[in-house]
Amino acid sequence: MIYKSFQNLKLSALGMGCMRLPHKEDYNDIDIPATKEMVAHAMAQGINYYDTAWGYHAGNSERAMGEVLSSYPRESYYLATKFPGYDLNNFGKTQEIFEEQLKKCKVEYFDFYLIHNVNEENIESYLNPKYDTFTYLLEQKKNGRIRHLGFSTHGSLSTMRRFLDAYGKDMEFCQIQLNWVDYDFQNAKTKVEMLNEMHIPIWVMEPLRGGSLCTLAPKYEEKLRALYPERTPTEWAFRFLQAIPGVTVTLSGMSNYEQTMQNIQTFATERPLTEEEMHLLISFGKDMTSKKTLACTSCRYCTDHCPQGLDIPWIIELYNEHVYSGGGFIAPSAIGALSEDKRPSACIGCRSCEGVCPQQIKISEMMQAFGEALK
């Protein structure tokens, strides 16, 4: 197992994400024996970082990991969980939730605790002092019940900056969605650069984009096999991340014993991609995303001509994510944070924007389709 230095700790470069644990017919009914088998193998092979959260498996992931990990010496693993700010109803309940998490996980402290999923919809609540979220968590760190405090985000670069402007000096790490598709598609490259500039270590989530990067179209796989016949697309994805500066822990939501074994085999060695190999994967990502998405270059000519004052490039970026991913929560959350008069549904179809768009994007049609999709 590769290990990465974090302050005075040695963390396994591969962490076990506990969002997609083995389960019975009901997704939220976790298969405890199968999970125990996975964790036993992970422990034996050197994984020491386990990442759960309040909402995973409808709250059962924390309970399951508490049961499974309690069989091991507390100092033999690092446990991470998160404050569930993705649900605005949880603001004002930080202490209640934190105490319950300790009970569910059967621990007296969390090695790592994250402010969960900072995004456009909840940034105002995270910054609002009346909820006391940050102050309370910082107090728990001073009391030793949180050893290291960080945050995760699916938000835009500007939202990240707002959060870091407020709390950056106390953020010890940041968890972002990072893989070779999202390196350009979700602007992950720029997020990585910003975090490196601030000397904030990077934790990776969705390294395989929910498993979609484990199997590729034949034309892509053939090119990869020509270079390394034995290397799977999954290994390519992990090797890509090994080449990204600042990456400390890569979380993989392993769902069965076989996945656990395969991922551990990859992280037995550090073989980062060459620059040429990285460019090859990134070119695949651009080709894959361009087939369904709109080729906006964010020149912003359109915004100067929109009588509604809509942030058209930002809306197109969210539209592209929603279309390529086949749904998800990122776009609805970001659009939901906008006032009604700034959403896609506010477009009046005047086409003034289309008259100046260098890419000749049918913006009004996109706005109508996106508005309908988000209803």
Salt bridges, closest charged atoms under 4 A:
ASP51 OD2 - LYS82 NZ 2.87
GLU62 OE1 - LYS104 NZ 2.88
GLU99 OE2 - ARG145 NH2 2.54
ASP111 OD2 - ARG74 NH2 2.86
GLU124 OE2 - ARG162 NH1 2.94
ASP170 OD2 - LYS169 NZ 3.07
GLU172 OE2 - LYS141 NZ 2.83
GLU172 OE1 - HIS148 ND1 2.89
ASP182 OD1 - ARG209 NH2 2.93
ASP184 OD2 - LYS286 NZ 3.52
GLU193 OE2 - LYS189 NZ 2.64
GLU206 OE2 - ARG20 NH2 3.01
GLU221 OE1 - ARG225 NH1 3.28
GLU235 OE2 - ARG231 NE 3.65
GLU235 OE2 - ARG239 NE 3.17
GLU270 OE2 - LYS4 NZ 2.70
GLU275 OE2 - HIS279 NE2 3.62
ASP287 OD2 - LYS219 NZ 3.18
ASP287 OD2 - LYS291 NZ 2.92
ASP311 OD1 - ARG300 NH2 3.09
GLU321 OE1 - ARG209 NH2 2.98
GLU340 OE2 - ARG343 NH1 3.26
GLU354 OE1 - ARG351 NH1 3.01
GLU372 OE2 - LYS375 NZ 3.02
